[in-house]
Amino acid sequence: MEVAVVLFVVAVIFVVRSIKVVPQQSAWVVERLGKYHVTLNPGLNFLVPFVDRVAYQHSLKEIPLDVPSQVCITRDNTQLQVDGILYFQVTDPTRASYGSSNYVVAITQLAQTTLRSVIGKLELDKTFEERDIINAQVVQAIDEAALNWGVKVLRYEIKDLTPPKEILHAMQQQITAEREKRALIAASEGRRQEQINIATGEREAFIARSEGEKQAEINKAQGQAAAIIAVADATADAIRKVADAIRQPGGEQAVQLKVAERAVDAFGKVAQDSKTTLVIPANMGEVSGLIASAMKMIAGVRGSGAGAAAPAPAPSGQMSSEWGREAR
């Protein structure tokens, strides 16, 4: 009975040591009698108990590695506190097992030294502007050395760049001055544009007013010309009608009567003004002489229009040598 139990225990131990199940994205390195034998792939694998053993277990996933913070000195002798993170992946489990005693520590140290070397070639301002270049140079330098370790460095990212407090305060002052400068420039540009807009508006308004005044003068001149033409046409028409009326029977007597009425009205209006000194002819027959003269002129105009000269009527009286007396 005891022998059966011992055999059962031995059998269980053999089974456990001979059957190995490797997880996905993992690689196990097996040594046989202390020498590399095989790399187990994911799945069920069998080993020889007490002869083969799993010496190393590697994860083939992408591994993030936090690089400790360190002090780096720039080209212009400024200290920076820099820390970052490195991403790598095991590509050759055999080299990762035997290429380095501890590839994680080796990668970390190499990342720090490479970072100090790269930042030492740059000035302070460039370190903030060229992070991508720094990351690429660090990855390139580490990846070349990590090939012997069976590791592929994928990327490196700087998490933080911290300058000293004095430098940080000076940078803040510089940024404030630069922003104030931009604000002043923007304000001056705004005032300049405002003056340009005002001047342009005034010029356009002046042009519009002058165009309006020009058009108004043109319209006024055209209106005055039209009015003059209309008055001239009306006057000419009235004269023609008067001339036609004079040629009618009894027209001359009507003209004599009208002239006499106008003369009497004129003398009456002058006599009504108390401040006017009126000199009238002593002989009222002179009035008839004036009427006769007017009729003579009318007859002359009519005769010229008819193509023949008409005889002038004789004056009704002689001009007196003495015109008369003063009356108020």
Secondary structure, 3 states (H helix, E strand, C coil): CHHHHHHHHHHHHHHHHHEEEECCCEEEEEEECCEEEEEECCEEEECCCCCEEEEEEEECCEEEEEEEEEEEECCCCCEEEEEEEEEEEECCHHHHHHCCCCHHHHHHHHHHHHHHHHHCCCCHHHHHHCHHHHHHHHHHHHHHHHHHHCEEEEEEEEEEEECCHHHHHHHHHHHHHHHHHHHHHHHHHHHHHHHHHHHHHHHHHHHHHHHHHHHHHHHHHHHHHHHHHHHHHHHHHHHHHHHHHHHCCCHHHHHHHHHHHHHHHHHHHHHHCCCCCEECCCCCHHHHHHHHHHHHHHHHHHHHHHCCCCCCCCCCCCCCCCCCCEEC
